[in-house]
Amino acid sequence: MLSGKNILVAITGGIAAYKICELIRMYKRANANVRVVCTPSALHFVTKLTLQNLSQNEVGVEEFSPEQYKPEHISYADEADIMVIAPATANTIGKIANGICDNLLTSIACAFTKPILIAPAMNCGMWDNNFVQENISKLKNAGFTILEPESGFLACGYEGKGRLCSLEEIFNKTLETLQTQKKLTGKNILITAGGTIEPIDTVRYISNYSSGKMGIALADCAYKQGANVELVTTVDVEKPYTVTKVKTAQDMQKAVGQSFAQTDCIIMAAAVADYRAKNVANYKMKKTDDGNEISIELVKNPDILKEICQKRTTSHPLIVGFCAESENLLKNAKEKLVKKGCDYLIANDISRKDIGFSSDYNEVTILSKNGDFKKLPRAAKTEIAKSILEAIYE
Ligand code: CTP
């Protein structure tokens, strides 16, 4: 199952380290090439000799070796297709989330550009600690896969959440990640996300309630599947792929235009404001005493989606639009697909509170230009993202 795959198993200093000996055997039985790297504290729980015998490879602990022409952390990072950190202690999680590289394992994690799975294991009080949870969220947002610990009886005598998840779960996730990773390898995918912000003066603006979650989920998913991703977004995010931060529709138009020629697929998930203030005051506008009303003159923003569809000469790049409707969803979506000229349109019902804008869930219909359509039932945006990418790259 894992023939030809290079798995880097990274072990940190927790009692669950002994279980990883069996995980290495599982990978080896599936024909993977396994290399092991340990923190010095991991060696209090398992010996180098055991790990060396099981992996049939030398085990890395020291960061700098005089025999190597390349620093160790770079050579390990170059070679592996996936890094599996198990068990991951609160200490190592904190270091990775904050860019600290004070041993071989954390330095490799920092240099690693391919998928990283993290299986935490610790005392339940440590797992519930606010700082640990903040670090976990940081890692999740940055595209790491966290295999949450299980609840149960812990080695420290406590009962609660903190026990290493099952080895089968780690093995299956490794397999799934390596299989999906291949699908979009080499594809350059640009995704827009978030609502644009159109200033009125130095302190006020016009915008919308878009959270950017759908676009970000698509970008994370495409990245996990091996694509070179550029996320053009109005939302502040830290990601292991290229993030181009923009504010207005015109900024977004420029960013999309700059990458257009090198892109294989553009997904316009952003909620672009249709209008902007004609004149933006470079001071805070004051209220006046003459009358109760004021008018702000608005001018049309560029329709980025329509423009890029018109600009392409062949069917390259593949262009996918989103469609936010509060009534007559399918009828309006069909018309919009033709009007914009894109290959696919993802129709989104924004009138429902349990899906769409700001929610973690969505329910969409994928319409294609040849008349096909596919309804995706309500699911987490991460799952919807997977299905959208699958449908358009089928
Ligand atoms: N879009 C765009 N530029 C705009 C407006 C929208 O590129 N100025 C894109 C969106 O990113 C989305 C698609 O067009 O992919 C449809 O957006 P939507 O808001 O549903 O439609 P509009 O074109 O704005 O039309 P209307 O608001 O009248 O429904």
Residues whose N, C-alpha, C, O or C-beta is under 5 A from the ligand:
A	BS01	CTP	M268 A269 A270 A271 V272 A273 D274 N301 P302 D303 I304 L305 G321 F322 C323 A324
